Amino acid sequence: MNILKNEIIPMFSVPLGVAHNPDHNELNNELAKLFRHKAANSEIDQHGFVTKNKEVFESSFDLFNWKDDCVQELQRFCWAQLYQFIGTLNQYDMDTLRKLHIASESWYHITKKGGYFGIHNHPMASWSGVYCVKAGDKMNDDPDSGGLNFISPHISTTSFIDKACTNLGGQFSRGNKLVQLQEGQLVLFPSWLLHEVKPYFGESDRITVAFNCWFKYSG
């Protein structure tokens, strides 16, 4: 009896980029101090189209335009990682990357106990990112607390599900991807990907920076 060989070819994978700032301690402390001061002295709390509650403070969307040294340092780190990520995925050389001119919106969140952010995406951008300034408290009794949860694209399909496809592993999994952010960690993802922030139950503030980007190719 001849046994035919077969192969499994991965298709339509969703890229998720993860980077870590090795010099984040002093930077994050400066960012946290600045953000808390701005939030305490601001009447601005964005009320956009995404469901969130009063335990989440959301800044205006011009963060990376601020001239504060710590903000500019964070922007340089995020953009360096993002361009490297784009170059690797698209197999672009440095000359091509130099012709990609970035536009963006950026903001920060301060999340207190009980805060959450509903399921959403960013359809008017190509790439999005989240940087962790303060991770908050780790909750051993609730490992999902404050987690950045990416929703599997399979949820929008009408595929039939039975025992033959419910236990797929790795990049073929149908399950969501929950990321517990660490301080100094940057997560990059396609802006179309649905995501949410699970309810946070820690006592100390959870502080994150988020951004959306789109690009013009010229030169």
Secondary structure, DSSP 8 states (H G I E B T S, - for coil): -----------S----EEEE-TTHHHHHHHHHHHHHHHHHT-------SS-B-TTEEE--SBGGG---HHHHHHHHHHHHHHHHHHHHHHT--HHHHHTEEEEEEEEEEEE-TT--EEEE--TT-SEEEEEEEE-----TT-TTTT-EEE--GGGGS-----TTTSS--GGG--S-EEE---TTEEEEEETTS-EEE-----SS-EEEEEEEEEEEE--
